[in-house]
Amino acid sequence: MTLDEWRQAGRSFQHRGHAIVYRDEGTGPAIVCIHGFPTASWDWHRLWQRLTAAHRVVAPDMIGFGFSAKPRPYPYSIMDQATLHESLLRALGISSAVVLAHDYGDTVAQELLARYEERRARGEDGLVLRGICLLNGGLFPETHRARFIQKLLHSPFGPLLARLSNEASFRRSFVPIFGAHTQPTDAELRDFWRLCRHDGGTRITHLLIRYMSERRQHRERWVGALCRTAVPLRVIDGTDDPVSGRHMAERYRALVPNPDVVLLDGIGHYPQVEDPDGVWRAFHDFLVQRVAPHAQST
């Protein structure tokens, strides 16, 4: 599936007065796919047919990403992105879902989990989370090894760097986070860059990167949600990711009770792109072995 085909199949809804593009396909129990920084829902295209074969799958481009609106100024935040997902699923009539998330999307999933646990404690209705599967992401701020470009974007030089961004600089920073033997092709790099620069997206990367501060600010809330929940969790981690690879998985095993971790050796930061077969096997096993039995027991 090409990027243009992906976009043409998209739909749109309004979040705070801004157009959000999303895919909604398939029938059956719902899965919501939450993409990472700085790309978009197209990250899931290599898994899409397998995901939608037996499930209804929803995958938005979050605000500020991909083909969705990229307003400026705008209070970009993880909290707002979680609200966007809740609003979208409510508008689609989806009351329960499994989450499949990656990178920045992992943090959005952690906030959704924290909200779910708060509602359960208060006896309130709302989105029910049946399971959460997390691909390479900064689940713990102390193990997130930000790239030099990310640190610059997060610094006072961020606005200038965002304005100077071009395809060559994007490639230099993006390629090294992939595995040595699973590098993106030139065509894939062009598509990733197209997503990032669409509608002036590169001009707001310094605003989106604020998530690194949010992770530190809300660490107890978001890490605590992982440690205290009864919702089935699984981490699928590409070990060769310099940002959140094996070292993140080891931290997860040290902190989260009964950790369920699947390691993909030789895979970098984008396992759903680099090794879709491995990700699908681990995710499908999670649905069958963890999510389904949990649903039957509750």
Secondary structure, 3 states (H helix, E strand, C coil): CCHHHHHHCCEEEEECCEEEEEEEECCCCEEEEECCCCCCHHHHCCCHHHHHCCCEEEEECCCCCCCCCCCCCCCCCHHHHHHHHHHHHHHCCCCEEEEEEECHHHHHHHHHHHHHHHHHHHCCCCCEEEEEEEECCCCCHHHCCCCHHHHHHCCCCHHHHHHHCCHHHHHHHHHHHCCCCCCCCHHHHHHHHHHHHHHHHHHHHHHHCCHHHHHHHCHHHHHHHHHHCCCCEEEEEECCCCCCCHHHHHHHHHHCCCCCEEEECCCCCCHHHHCHHHHHHHHHHHHHHHHHHHHHHC
